[in-house]
Amino acid sequence: MIDRPHPGQRVSLRYRLSLRGYTGLHLARSVVVVAGTGRGPINVLVVIEDDRRVVVPRGQLFDEGAFTP
């Protein structure tokens, strides 16, 4: 998991088995656009490969280079 995402950082999204089919975003490669700050859950706006913009929780972000299925 990435602790402090920053704009321009390349990441991959990962979800637990029970949510993979629901979200359809498991292992999607993306780029961080904006990262929230402050208390509580921190959400991040990312752009996925097909130019969709999606807001995801910070806990779903993993370094793109550290891929282990």
DRENFI-614647 format. One record per residue: residue number from 1; residue in three letters; chain; y, z, x of N, C-alpha, C in turn. Coordinates in steps of 0.1 Angstrom, whole numbers. Example, Ala and Ser with C-alpha at 12.3 -4.5 7.8 and 13.67 -1.06 7.14 Angstrom:
# DRENFI-614647
<pt 1, ALA, A, <-57, 78, 132>, <-45, 78, 123>, <-33, 78, 132>>;
<pt 2, SER, A, <-22, 71, 128>, <-11, 71, 137>, <0, 79, 129>>;
# end
This chain:
# DRENFI-614647
<pt 1, MET, A, <-12, 0, 8>, <0, 0, 0>, <12, 0, 9>>;
<pt 2, ILE, A, <23, -7, 5>, <35, -7, 12>, <44, 4, 7>>;
<pt 3, ASP, A, <49, 12, 16>, <57, 24, 12>, <71, 20, 8>>;
<pt 4, ARG, A, <77, 12, 16>, <91, 8, 14>, <93, -7, 15>>;
<pt 5, PRO, A, <91, -14, 4>, <92, -28, 4>, <107, -32, 6>>;
<pt 6, HIS, A, <109, -43, 13>, <123, -48, 15>, <124, -63, 11>>;
<pt 7, PRO, A, <135, -68, 7>, <137, -82, 3>, <132, -91, 14>>;
<pt 8, GLY, A, <125, -102, 10>, <120, -112, 19>, <106, -109, 25>>;
<pt 9, GLN, A, <101, -97, 22>, <88, -93, 27>, <77, -100, 19>>;
<pt 10, ARG, A, <67, -106, 26>, <56, -113, 20>, <45, -103, 17>>;
<pt 11, VAL, A, <40, -103, 5>, <30, -93, 1>, <20, -100, -8>>;
<pt 12, SER, A, <9, -92, -10>, <-1, -97, -20>, <-3, -86, -30>>;
<pt 13, LEU, A, <-5, -89, -42>, <-7, -80, -53>, <-22, -77, -55>>;
<pt 14, ARG, A, <-25, -64, -56>, <-39, -60, -59>, <-40, -50, -70>>;
<pt 15, TYR, A, <-50, -52, -78>, <-52, -44, -90>, <-66, -39, -90>>;
<pt 16, ARG, A, <-69, -27, -97>, <-82, -22, -98>, <-90, -31, -107>>;
<pt 17, LEU, A, <-103, -30, -106>, <-112, -39, -113>, <-110, -40, -128>>;
<pt 18, SER, A, <-106, -28, -134>, <-104, -28, -149>, <-92, -36, -153>>;
<pt 19, LEU, A, <-82, -38, -144>, <-69, -44, -148>, <-68, -59, -143>>;
<pt 20, ARG, A, <-78, -63, -135>, <-77, -76, -129>, <-76, -88, -139>>;
<pt 21, GLY, A, <-85, -87, -149>, <-85, -98, -159>, <-73, -97, -168>>;
<pt 22, TYR, A, <-68, -84, -171>, <-57, -82, -180>, <-44, -88, -174>>;
<pt 23, THR, A, <-41, -85, -161>, <-29, -89, -155>, <-30, -104, -150>>;
<pt 24, GLY, A, <-41, -108, -145>, <-42, -121, -139>, <-35, -123, -126>>;
<pt 25, LEU, A, <-31, -113, -120>, <-23, -113, -108>, <-30, -108, -95>>;
<pt 26, HIS, A, <-43, -104, -97>, <-50, -99, -85>, <-50, -109, -74>>;
<pt 27, LEU, A, <-46, -105, -62>, <-46, -112, -49>, <-35, -124, -50>>;
<pt 28, ALA, A, <-26, -123, -59>, <-15, -133, -59>, <-6, -130, -47>>;
<pt 29, ARG, A, <-2, -140, -40>, <7, -139, -29>, <21, -140, -34>>;
<pt 30, SER, A, <30, -132, -29>, <44, -132, -34>, <54, -128, -23>>;
<pt 31, VAL, A, <67, -128, -27>, <78, -124, -18>, <86, -114, -26>>;
<pt 32, VAL, A, <90, -103, -20>, <98, -93, -26>, <113, -98, -27>>;
<pt 33, VAL, A, <118, -97, -39>, <132, -101, -42>, <141, -89, -42>>;
<pt 34, VAL, A, <137, -79, -50>, <145, -66, -51>, <135, -55, -53>>;
<pt 35, ALA, A, <138, -44, -45>, <130, -32, -46>, <139, -21, -52>>;
<pt 36, GLY, A, <133, -14, -62>, <141, -3, -68>, <141, 9, -59>>;
<pt 37, THR, A, <150, 18, -62>, <151, 31, -54>, <153, 42, -64>>;
<pt 38, GLY, A, <153, 54, -59>, <155, 66, -67>, <142, 73, -71>>;
<pt 39, ARG, A, <143, 82, -80>, <132, 91, -84>, <123, 83, -93>>;
<pt 40, GLY, A, <111, 88, -94>, <101, 83, -104>, <94, 71, -98>>;
<pt 41, PRO, A, <87, 63, -107>, <80, 51, -103>, <90, 41, -97>>;
<pt 42, ILE, A, <87, 35, -86>, <96, 25, -81>, <89, 11, -84>>;
<pt 43, ASN, A, <97, 3, -91>, <93, -11, -94>, <99, -21, -85>>;
<pt 44, VAL, A, <92, -32, -83>, <97, -42, -74>, <96, -56, -81>>;
<pt 45, LEU, A, <107, -64, -79>, <107, -77, -85>, <102, -86, -74>>;
<pt 46, VAL, A, <92, -94, -77>, <86, -103, -67>, <86, -117, -73>>;
<pt 47, VAL, A, <85, -127, -65>, <84, -141, -69>, <70, -145, -64>>;
<pt 48, ILE, A, <62, -150, -74>, <48, -154, -71>, <48, -168, -67>>;
<pt 49, GLU, A, <37, -173, -61>, <36, -187, -55>, <41, -197, -65>>;
<pt 50, ASP, A, <38, -196, -78>, <42, -207, -87>, <56, -204, -93>>;
<pt 51, ASP, A, <65, -197, -86>, <79, -195, -89>, <81, -186, -102>>;
<pt 52, ARG, A, <71, -178, -105>, <73, -168, -116>, <78, -156, -110>>;
<pt 53, ARG, A, <87, -149, -117>, <93, -137, -113>, <86, -126, -121>>;
<pt 54, VAL, A, <81, -116, -114>, <74, -105, -121>, <78, -92, -115>>;
<pt 55, VAL, A, <79, -82, -124>, <82, -68, -119>, <69, -60, -119>>;
<pt 56, VAL, A, <66, -55, -107>, <53, -47, -106>, <56, -34, -99>>;
<pt 57, PRO, A, <47, -24, -102>, <49, -11, -95>, <46, -13, -80>>;
<pt 58, ARG, A, <53, -5, -72>, <52, -5, -58>, <38, -3, -53>>;
<pt 59, GLY, A, <30, 4, -60>, <16, 7, -56>, <7, -5, -56>>;
<pt 60, GLN, A, <11, -16, -62>, <3, -28, -63>, <5, -37, -51>>;
<pt 61, LEU, A, <15, -34, -42>, <19, -42, -31>, <11, -39, -19>>;
<pt 62, PHE, A, <6, -49, -12>, <-1, -47, 0>, <4, -58, 10>>;
<pt 63, ASP, A, <4, -54, 23>, <8, -64, 33>, <-1, -76, 33>>;
<pt 64, GLU, A, <5, -88, 33>, <-2, -100, 31>, <-12, -102, 43>>;
<pt 65, GLY, A, <-9, -97, 55>, <-17, -99, 66>, <-29, -90, 67>>;
<pt 66, ALA, A, <-29, -79, 59>, <-39, -69, 60>, <-49, -71, 48>>;
<pt 67, PHE, A, <-55, -83, 47>, <-64, -87, 36>, <-78, -82, 39>>;
<pt 68, THR, A, <-83, -73, 30>, <-97, -69, 30>, <-102, -69, 16>>;
<pt 69, PRO, A, <-110, -78, 12>, <-114, -79, -2>, <-123, -67, -6>>;
# end
